[in-house]
């Protein structure tokens, strides 16, 4: 089980990402629009830099929903390899068969 503080920090980042998503997208559109004057684009870049650092989507960490483990994460089932194997052995994941020989 991961530390509670790390899990909560990631949840806080998810909330910030959702909160600032539209503003961040608008500023990025202004920055990428080459028809606008460079001064306006530079101001948009400064505003983007003023947004909270944790509101950037690439700062969010994929974590297992069962244990909170950050590594060995399978996106398709949203859990770590360890939790996947454990639940698969118990037969709680439909369609998953653990191989053994």
N, CA, C and O atoms as a GROMACS GRO file, in nm:
protein
  404
    1UNK      N    1   0.085  -0.119   0.000
    1UNK     CA    2   0.000   0.000   0.000
    1UNK      C    3   0.089   0.124   0.000
    1UNK      O    4   0.183   0.134   0.078
    2UNK      N    5   0.057   0.217  -0.087
    2UNK     CA    6   0.134   0.341  -0.097
    2UNK      C    7   0.102   0.433   0.021
    2UNK      O    8   0.000   0.416   0.089
    3UNK      N    9   0.190   0.530   0.042
    3UNK     CA   10   0.166   0.627   0.149
    3UNK      C   11   0.039   0.707   0.120
    3UNK      O   12   0.014   0.745   0.006
    4UNK      N   13  -0.037   0.731   0.222
    4UNK     CA   14  -0.162   0.807   0.206
    4UNK      C   15  -0.133   0.947   0.151
    4UNK      O   16  -0.210   0.999   0.071
    5UNK      N   17  -0.023   1.007   0.195
    5UNK     CA   18   0.009   1.143   0.151
    5UNK      C   19   0.035   1.147   0.001
    5UNK      O   20  -0.005   1.243  -0.066
    6UNK      N   21   0.101   1.045  -0.053
    6UNK     CA   22   0.128   1.041  -0.197
    6UNK      C   23  -0.001   1.024  -0.276
    6UNK      O   24  -0.019   1.086  -0.381
    7UNK      N   25  -0.091   0.941  -0.226
    7UNK     CA   26  -0.219   0.920  -0.293
    7UNK      C   27  -0.302   1.048  -0.290
    7UNK      O   28  -0.361   1.086  -0.391
    8UNK      N   29  -0.306   1.114  -0.175
    8UNK     CA   30  -0.382   1.239  -0.162
    8UNK      C   31  -0.322   1.350  -0.248
    8UNK      O   32  -0.396   1.430  -0.305
    9UNK      N   33  -0.190   1.356  -0.257
    9UNK     CA   34  -0.124   1.456  -0.340
    9UNK      C   35  -0.164   1.437  -0.487
    9UNK      O   36  -0.188   1.534  -0.558
   10UNK      N   37  -0.171   1.312  -0.530
   10UNK     CA   38  -0.211   1.283  -0.667
   10UNK      C   39  -0.357   1.321  -0.691
   10UNK      O   40  -0.392   1.370  -0.798
   11UNK      N   41  -0.443   1.297  -0.591
   11UNK     CA   42  -0.584   1.336  -0.604
   11UNK      C   43  -0.598   1.488  -0.614
   11UNK      O   44  -0.681   1.539  -0.689
   12UNK      N   45  -0.515   1.559  -0.537
   12UNK     CA   46  -0.516   1.706  -0.542
   12UNK      C   47  -0.474   1.754  -0.681
   12UNK      O   48  -0.531   1.849  -0.735
   13UNK      N   49  -0.374   1.688  -0.738
   13UNK     CA   50  -0.331   1.722  -0.873
   13UNK      C   51  -0.443   1.698  -0.973
   13UNK      O   52  -0.462   1.779  -1.064
   14UNK      N   53  -0.517   1.588  -0.958
   14UNK     CA   54  -0.628   1.559  -1.049
   14UNK      C   55  -0.734   1.668  -1.043
   14UNK      O   56  -0.789   1.708  -1.145
   15UNK      N   57  -0.762   1.716  -0.920
   15UNK     CA   58  -0.861   1.824  -0.906
   15UNK      C   59  -0.812   1.952  -0.973
   15UNK      O   60  -0.889   2.020  -1.040
   16UNK      N   61  -0.683   1.986  -0.955
   16UNK     CA   62  -0.628   2.107  -1.016
   16UNK      C   63  -0.627   2.097  -1.168
   16UNK      O   64  -0.653   2.195  -1.237
   17UNK      N   65  -0.596   1.979  -1.220
   17UNK     CA   66  -0.595   1.959  -1.365
   17UNK      C   67  -0.734   1.984  -1.422
   17UNK      O   68  -0.749   2.050  -1.525
   18UNK      N   69  -0.835   1.930  -1.355
   18UNK     CA   70  -0.973   1.949  -1.402
   18UNK      C   71  -1.016   2.096  -1.392
   18UNK      O   72  -1.086   2.147  -1.479
   19UNK      N   73  -0.973   2.163  -1.286
   19UNK     CA   74  -1.012   2.302  -1.262
   19UNK      C   75  -0.954   2.396  -1.368
   19UNK      O   76  -1.023   2.487  -1.416
   20UNK      N   77  -0.828   2.376  -1.404
   20UNK     CA   78  -0.760   2.469  -1.494
   20UNK      C   79  -0.752   2.420  -1.638
   20UNK      O   80  -0.684   2.482  -1.719
   21UNK      N   81  -0.819   2.312  -1.672
   21UNK     CA   82  -0.807   2.254  -1.807
   21UNK      C   83  -0.851   2.351  -1.916
   21UNK      O   84  -0.781   2.366  -2.016
   22UNK      N   85  -0.965   2.416  -1.898
   22UNK     CA   86  -1.015   2.506  -2.003
   22UNK      C   87  -0.926   2.629  -2.018
   22UNK      O   88  -0.894   2.671  -2.130
   23UNK      N   89  -0.885   2.686  -1.907
   23UNK     CA   90  -0.799   2.805  -1.911
   23UNK      C   91  -0.666   2.772  -1.977
   23UNK      O   92  -0.614   2.849  -2.058
   24UNK      N   93  -0.611   2.657  -1.942
   24UNK     CA   94  -0.483   2.612  -1.997
   24UNK      C   95  -0.496   2.590  -2.148
   24UNK      O   96  -0.406   2.626  -2.224
   25UNK      N   97  -0.607   2.532  -2.192
   25UNK     CA   98  -0.628   2.507  -2.335
   25UNK      C   99  -0.643   2.638  -2.413
   25UNK      O  100  -0.589   2.651  -2.523
   26UNK      N  101  -0.715   2.735  -2.356
   26UNK     CA  102  -0.731   2.865  -2.422
   26UNK      C  103  -0.597   2.934  -2.438
   26UNK      O  104  -0.567   2.988  -2.545
   27UNK      N  105  -0.516   2.934  -2.333
   27UNK     CA  106  -0.385   2.998  -2.340
   27UNK      C  107  -0.294   2.928  -2.441
   27UNK      O  108  -0.219   2.994  -2.513
   28UNK      N  109  -0.301   2.798  -2.446
   28UNK     CA  110  -0.219   2.724  -2.543
   28UNK      C  111  -0.262   2.753  -2.686
   28UNK      O  112  -0.178   2.758  -2.776
   29UNK      N  113  -0.393   2.772  -2.708
   29UNK     CA  114  -0.441   2.808  -2.841
   29UNK      C  115  -0.386   2.944  -2.884
   29UNK      O  116  -0.348   2.962  -2.999
   30UNK      N  117  -0.384   3.037  -2.790
   30UNK     CA  118  -0.330   3.170  -2.820
   30UNK      C  119  -0.181   3.161  -2.852
   30UNK      O  120  -0.133   3.223  -2.946
   31UNK      N  121  -0.110   3.083  -2.773
   31UNK     CA  122   0.035   3.069  -2.792
   31UNK      C  123   0.066   3.006  -2.928
   31UNK      O  124   0.161   3.048  -2.995
   32UNK      N  125  -0.012   2.908  -2.970
   32UNK     CA  126   0.016   2.836  -3.095
   32UNK      C  127  -0.034   2.910  -3.220
   32UNK      O  128   0.004   2.875  -3.331
   33UNK      N  129  -0.121   3.011  -3.202
   33UNK     CA  130  -0.176   3.086  -3.315
   33UNK      C  131  -0.071   3.184  -3.367
   33UNK      O  132  -0.043   3.286  -3.304
   34UNK      N  133  -0.014   3.154  -3.483
   34UNK     CA  134   0.093   3.238  -3.538
   34UNK      C  135   0.039   3.363  -3.608
   34UNK      O  136   0.117   3.449  -3.650
   35UNK      N  137  -0.092   3.375  -3.621
   35UNK     CA  138  -0.152   3.494  -3.682
   35UNK      C  139  -0.154   3.611  -3.584
   35UNK      O  140  -0.159   3.727  -3.626
   36UNK      N  141  -0.149   3.582  -3.455
   36UNK     CA  142  -0.150   3.687  -3.353
   36UNK      C  143  -0.012   3.750  -3.340
   36UNK      O  144   0.088   3.687  -3.371
   37UNK      N  145  -0.008   3.877  -3.292
   37UNK     CA  146   0.123   3.941  -3.271
   37UNK      C  147   0.203   3.871  -3.162
   37UNK      O  148   0.146   3.810  -3.071
   38UNK      N  149   0.332   3.880  -3.171
   38UNK     CA  150   0.420   3.808  -3.078
   38UNK      C  151   0.406   3.856  -2.934
   38UNK      O  152   0.426   3.779  -2.841
   39UNK      N  153   0.372   3.985  -2.916
   39UNK     CA  154   0.355   4.038  -2.781
   39UNK      C  155   0.238   3.971  -2.710
   39UNK      O  156   0.247   3.935  -2.592
   40UNK      N  157   0.129   3.954  -2.784
   40UNK     CA  158   0.010   3.890  -2.725
   40UNK      C  159   0.039   3.744  -2.691
   40UNK      O  160  -0.004   3.694  -2.587
   41UNK      N  161   0.111   3.676  -2.779
   41UNK     CA  162   0.146   3.537  -2.754
   41UNK      C  163   0.240   3.526  -2.633
   41UNK      O  164   0.230   3.431  -2.555
   42UNK      N  165   0.330   3.623  -2.619
   42UNK     CA  166   0.423   3.621  -2.505
   42UNK      C  167   0.348   3.644  -2.374
   42UNK      O  168   0.379   3.581  -2.272
   43UNK      N  169   0.248   3.733  -2.376
   43UNK     CA  170   0.167   3.756  -2.255
   43UNK      C  171   0.090   3.629  -2.217
   43UNK      O  172   0.078   3.597  -2.099
   44UNK      N  173   0.040   3.560  -2.317
   44UNK     CA  174  -0.031   3.433  -2.290
   44UNK      C  175   0.065   3.331  -2.230
   44UNK      O  176   0.026   3.252  -2.143
   45UNK      N  177   0.188   3.331  -2.276
   45UNK     CA  178   0.288   3.238  -2.222
   45UNK      C  179   0.319   3.270  -2.076
   45UNK      O  180   0.338   3.179  -1.994
   46UNK      N  181   0.324   3.399  -2.043
   46UNK     CA  182   0.348   3.439  -1.904
   46UNK      C  183   0.230   3.399  -1.815
   46UNK      O  184   0.249   3.355  -1.702
   47UNK      N  185   0.108   3.415  -1.867
   47UNK     CA  186  -0.011   3.375  -1.790
   47UNK      C  187  -0.013   3.224  -1.768
   47UNK      O  188  -0.052   3.177  -1.661
   48UNK      N  189   0.029   3.149  -1.869
   48UNK     CA  190   0.036   3.004  -1.857
   48UNK      C  191   0.139   2.964  -1.750
   48UNK      O  192   0.118   2.869  -1.675
   49UNK      N  193   0.249   3.038  -1.744
   49UNK     CA  194   0.352   3.010  -1.644
   49UNK      C  195   0.306   3.046  -1.504
   49UNK      O  196   0.356   2.991  -1.406
   50UNK      N  197   0.209   3.138  -1.493
   50UNK     CA  198   0.157   3.177  -1.361
   50UNK      C  199   0.059   3.078  -1.303
   50UNK      O  200   0.030   3.082  -1.183
   51UNK      N  201   0.006   2.987  -1.386
   51UNK     CA  202  -0.087   2.886  -1.336
   51UNK      C  203  -0.014   2.792  -1.241
   51UNK      O  204   0.108   2.777  -1.252
   52UNK      N  205  -0.086   2.729  -1.149
   52UNK     CA  206  -0.020   2.636  -1.056
   52UNK      C  207   0.052   2.524  -1.132
   52UNK      O  208   0.001   2.471  -1.231
   53UNK      N  209   0.168   2.490  -1.083
   53UNK     CA  210   0.249   2.388  -1.149
   53UNK      C  211   0.177   2.252  -1.153
   53UNK      O  212   0.189   2.178  -1.250
   54UNK      N  213   0.104   2.221  -1.046
   54UNK     CA  214   0.036   2.092  -1.039
   54UNK      C  215  -0.090   2.086  -1.126
   54UNK      O  216  -0.157   1.983  -1.128
   55UNK      N  217  -0.122   2.194  -1.197
   55UNK     CA  218  -0.238   2.189  -1.286
   55UNK      C  219  -0.199   2.139  -1.425
   55UNK      O  220  -0.284   2.129  -1.513
   56UNK      N  221  -0.072   2.109  -1.445
   56UNK     CA  222  -0.027   2.054  -1.573
   56UNK      C  223  -0.057   1.904  -1.577
   56UNK      O  224  -0.026   1.833  -1.481
   57UNK      N  225  -0.117   1.856  -1.685
   57UNK     CA  226  -0.157   1.714  -1.691
   57UNK      C  227  -0.041   1.616  -1.679
   57UNK      O  228  -0.061   1.503  -1.633
   58UNK      N  229   0.078   1.656  -1.720
   58UNK     CA  230   0.188   1.560  -1.716
   58UNK      C  231   0.244   1.540  -1.574
   58UNK      O  232   0.332   1.457  -1.554
   59UNK      N  233   0.194   1.614  -1.476
   59UNK     CA  234   0.239   1.594  -1.339
   59UNK      C  235   0.156   1.490  -1.264
   59UNK      O  236   0.192   1.449  -1.153
   60UNK      N  237   0.047   1.448  -1.325
   60UNK     CA  238  -0.035   1.344  -1.263
   60UNK      C  239   0.033   1.209  -1.281
   60UNK      O  240   0.089   1.180  -1.387
   61UNK      N  241   0.028   1.127  -1.177
   61UNK     CA  242   0.092   0.996  -1.181
   61UNK      C  243  -0.015   0.889  -1.188
   61UNK      O  244  -0.113   0.893  -1.114
   62UNK      N  245   0.002   0.792  -1.279
   62UNK     CA  246  -0.090   0.680  -1.284
   62UNK      C  247  -0.068   0.593  -1.161
   62UNK      O  248   0.044   0.548  -1.136
   63UNK      N  249  -0.174   0.569  -1.086
   63UNK     CA  250  -0.164   0.489  -0.965
   63UNK      C  251  -0.270   0.381  -0.965
   63UNK      O  252  -0.380   0.400  -1.017
   64UNK      N  253  -0.236   0.269  -0.905
   64UNK     CA  254  -0.330   0.158  -0.891
   64UNK      C  255  -0.448   0.204  -0.805
   64UNK      O  256  -0.428   0.267  -0.701
   65UNK      N  257  -0.569   0.173  -0.850
   65UNK     CA  258  -0.688   0.212  -0.773
   65UNK      C  259  -0.710   0.125  -0.652
   65UNK      O  260  -0.784   0.162  -0.561
   66UNK      N  261  -0.647   0.008  -0.648
   66UNK     CA  262  -0.663  -0.082  -0.535
   66UNK      C  263  -0.562  -0.049  -0.425
   66UNK      O  264  -0.598  -0.034  -0.308
   67UNK      N  265  -0.434  -0.038  -0.463
   67UNK     CA  266  -0.328  -0.021  -0.364
   67UNK      C  267  -0.263   0.116  -0.365
   67UNK      O  268  -0.204   0.157  -0.265
   68UNK      N  269  -0.273   0.189  -0.475
   68UNK     CA  270  -0.207   0.319  -0.484
   68UNK      C  271  -0.065   0.309  -0.536
   68UNK      O  272   0.006   0.409  -0.542
   69UNK      N  273  -0.022   0.189  -0.574
   69UNK     CA  274   0.114   0.167  -0.622
   69UNK      C  275   0.135   0.242  -0.754
   69UNK      O  276   0.052   0.232  -0.844
   70UNK      N  277   0.247   0.318  -0.767
   70UNK     CA  278   0.269   0.396  -0.887
   70UNK      C  279   0.339   0.323  -1.001
   70UNK      O  280   0.338   0.370  -1.115
   71UNK      N  281   0.399   0.209  -0.972
   71UNK     CA  282   0.475   0.140  -1.077
   71UNK      C  283   0.408   0.009  -1.115
   71UNK      O  284   0.328  -0.047  -1.039
   72UNK      N  285   0.441  -0.039  -1.234
   72UNK     CA  286   0.380  -0.163  -1.282
   72UNK      C  287   0.231  -0.145  -1.304
   72UNK      O  288   0.152  -0.233  -1.270
   73UNK      N  289   0.193  -0.031  -1.361
   73UNK     CA  290   0.052   0.007  -1.376
   73UNK      C  291   0.001  -0.033  -1.515
   73UNK      O  292   0.064  -0.001  -1.616
   74UNK      N  293  -0.112  -0.102  -1.519
   74UNK     CA  294  -0.177  -0.137  -1.645
   74UNK      C  295  -0.293  -0.040  -1.667
   74UNK      O  296  -0.387  -0.037  -1.588
   75UNK      N  297  -0.286   0.037  -1.774
   75UNK     CA  298  -0.388   0.138  -1.801
   75UNK      C  299  -0.525   0.077  -1.828
   75UNK      O  300  -0.627   0.134  -1.788
   76UNK      N  301  -0.527  -0.036  -1.894
   76UNK     CA  302  -0.653  -0.096  -1.934
   76UNK      C  303  -0.741  -0.132  -1.814
   76UNK      O  304  -0.863  -0.116  -1.820
   77UNK      N  305  -0.680  -0.179  -1.706
   77UNK     CA  306  -0.757  -0.219  -1.587
   77UNK      C  307  -0.737  -0.123  -1.470
   77UNK      O  308  -0.797  -0.142  -1.364
   78UNK      N  309  -0.653  -0.022  -1.487
   78UNK     CA  310  -0.626   0.081  -1.386
   78UNK      C  311  -0.577   0.023  -1.254
   78UNK      O  312  -0.618   0.067  -1.147
   79UNK      N  313  -0.489  -0.076  -1.262
   79UNK     CA  314  -0.431  -0.131  -1.140
   79UNK      C  315  -0.291  -0.184  -1.167
   79UNK      O  316  -0.250  -0.202  -1.282
   80UNK      N  317  -0.219  -0.208  -1.060
   80UNK     CA  318  -0.081  -0.253  -1.072
   80UNK      C  319  -0.077  -0.402  -1.103
   80UNK      O  320  -0.176  -0.473  -1.089
   81UNK      N  321   0.039  -0.447  -1.144
   81UNK     CA  322   0.056  -0.587  -1.183
   81UNK      C  323   0.034  -0.679  -1.064
   81UNK      O  324  -0.016  -0.791  -1.080
   82UNK      N  325   0.070  -0.634  -0.945
   82UNK     CA  326   0.057  -0.717  -0.825
   82UNK      C  327  -0.091  -0.735  -0.789
   82UNK      O  328  -0.136  -0.846  -0.762
   83UNK      N  329  -0.166  -0.623  -0.788
   83UNK     CA  330  -0.308  -0.631  -0.756
   83UNK      C  331  -0.383  -0.709  -0.864
   83UNK      O  332  -0.476  -0.783  -0.834
   84UNK      N  333  -0.341  -0.692  -0.990
   84UNK     CA  334  -0.405  -0.765  -1.100
   84UNK      C  335  -0.386  -0.915  -1.083
   84UNK      O  336  -0.480  -0.992  -1.102
   85UNK      N  337  -0.266  -0.957  -1.048
   85UNK     CA  338  -0.238  -1.100  -1.031
   85UNK      C  339  -0.316  -1.157  -0.913
   85UNK      O  340  -0.369  -1.268  -0.919
   86UNK      N  341  -0.321  -1.078  -0.805
   86UNK     CA  342  -0.391  -1.123  -0.685
   86UNK      C  343  -0.542  -1.141  -0.711
   86UNK      O  344  -0.600  -1.244  -0.677
   87UNK      N  345  -0.602  -1.040  -0.771
   87UNK     CA  346  -0.745  -1.047  -0.800
   87UNK      C  347  -0.775  -1.150  -0.910
   87UNK      O  348  -0.881  -1.212  -0.909
   88UNK      N  349  -0.682  -1.167  -1.004
   88UNK     CA  350  -0.699  -1.267  -1.108
   88UNK      C  351  -0.694  -1.408  -1.052
   88UNK      O  352  -0.768  -1.496  -1.097
   89UNK      N  353  -0.608  -1.430  -0.954
   89UNK     CA  354  -0.598  -1.562  -0.891
   89UNK      C  355  -0.725  -1.596  -0.813
   89UNK      O  356  -0.764  -1.712  -0.803
   90UNK      N  357  -0.788  -1.493  -0.759
   90UNK     CA  358  -0.912  -1.514  -0.683
   90UNK      C  359  -1.033  -1.526  -0.775
   90UNK      O  360  -1.142  -1.559  -0.729
   91UNK      N  361  -1.013  -1.499  -0.905
   91UNK     CA  362  -1.122  -1.508  -1.001
   91UNK      C  363  -1.216  -1.390  -0.999
   91UNK      O  364  -1.332  -1.402  -1.039
   92UNK      N  365  -1.167  -1.274  -0.954
   92UNK     CA  366  -1.253  -1.156  -0.944
   92UNK      C  367  -1.248  -1.066  -1.067
   92UNK      O  368  -1.321  -0.968  -1.074
   93UNK      N  369  -1.162  -1.099  -1.164
   93UNK     CA  370  -1.154  -1.020  -1.286
   93UNK      C  371  -1.204  -1.107  -1.400
   93UNK      O  372  -1.140  -1.207  -1.434
   94UNK      N  373  -1.317  -1.072  -1.460
   94UNK     CA  374  -1.374  -1.155  -1.566
   94UNK      C  375  -1.284  -1.160  -1.688
   94UNK      O  376  -1.230  -1.058  -1.732
   95UNK      N  377  -1.268  -1.279  -1.743
   95UNK     CA  378  -1.189  -1.299  -1.863
   95UNK      C  379  -1.041  -1.316  -1.839
   95UNK      O  380  -0.967  -1.342  -1.934
   96UNK      N  381  -0.996  -1.304  -1.717
   96UNK     CA  382  -0.854  -1.316  -1.688
   96UNK      C  383  -0.826  -1.454  -1.630
   96UNK      O  384  -0.888  -1.496  -1.533
   97UNK      N  385  -0.732  -1.523  -1.693
   97UNK     CA  386  -0.693  -1.655  -1.644
   97UNK      C  387  -0.544  -1.652  -1.615
   97UNK      O  388  -0.463  -1.625  -1.704
   98UNK      N  389  -0.508  -1.679  -1.492
   98UNK     CA  390  -0.368  -1.681  -1.455
   98UNK      C  391  -0.308  -1.814  -1.500
   98UNK      O  392  -0.359  -1.921  -1.470
   99UNK      N  393  -0.200  -1.802  -1.572
   99UNK     CA  394  -0.137  -1.926  -1.620
   99UNK      C  395  -0.054  -1.989  -1.509
   99UNK      O  396   0.008  -1.918  -1.429
  100UNK      N  397  -0.052  -2.120  -1.505
  100UNK     CA  398   0.032  -2.192  -1.410
  100UNK      C  399   0.069  -2.325  -1.471
  100UNK      O  400  -0.012  -2.385  -1.542
  101UNK      N  401   0.189  -2.371  -1.446
  101UNK     CA  402   0.233  -2.498  -1.499
  101UNK      C  403   0.328  -2.568  -1.405
  101UNK      O  404   0.374  -2.678  -1.435
   0.00000   0.00000   0.00000
